[in-house]
Amino acid sequence: MTLINLSYRTNYLHTYFKTTAVVPDTGKSTYKAVWLLHGYTGDDSAWIRHANIEEIARKHDWAIIMPEARNAFYSDSDFIPYYSFFINEYMPKIQSLLPISTDVSDNYIAGSSMGGYGALKIAFKNPDKFSKVAGLSPIVDIEKFRNNPKSPMEKKTFDTIFDSPKKIADNQLVNIFNREHPQLKVLTICGDDDYMHEDNVMFKNFLGVHLKDSFTYMAVDGDHSWNTWVGNINNVMNWFEK
């Protein structure tokens, strides 16, 4: 297993940007890729600090790519045009540097909390790049997240990214889905003690109607924490492999 710590200067973000990746040593010319996104306050090392990502990559013989997101909510803002960076620069850059497939059927995206929101948003807007997406405790309603007293993100920080009612509406997952009508496989997982459990159930009901058999929901024990996400990351990877 090869562990890669990568830093390069991005023209979109005008700074150096970090990625952690694991790539199997099994000699393939290209590997399936899982783009694994971290949550609020995390960075590219978050998943590998908490879960045995190398063992997961070894088991499935996949590359796992973990980008840094800098609390940008995987969205474009006046300060950081992160979404545009991810799609237009970051993915092509990583695909040119690492032995990973560009075939839509070989690319999956997942994340926890803010990263779950990011994974769903990116996949809904780019079903030509990802065949499956999974969210662990995803933030599925950003306005309710902003106003939830248990939210770890200060409202003034949120408002620097989503700085108008229109921008909030444009970036709500339900509205993105209704605009894009993506056809792909979707999994969401949420713990019964998660402070966003009700939001996730409502989102489950929405996707159950619109995606039918292409949508899977896993209700699990747990709260909004790494214990829940690490405890279910293998469920995500096994679902990707189906």
Buried (B, 14 or more C-beta within 10 A) or exposed (E): EEEBEBEEEEEBBEEEBBBBBBBBEEEBEBBBBBBBBBBBEBBBBBBBEBBBBBEBBBBBEBBBBBBBBBBBBBBBBEEBBBBBBBBEBBBEBBBEEBBBBEEBEBBBBBBBBBBBBBBBBBBBBBBEBBBBBBBBBBBBBBBBBBEBEEBEBEEEEBEBBBEEEEBBEEBBBBEBBEEBEBEBBBBBBBBEEBBBBEBBBEBBEBBEEBBEEBBBBBEBEBBBBBEBBBBBBBBBBEBBEE
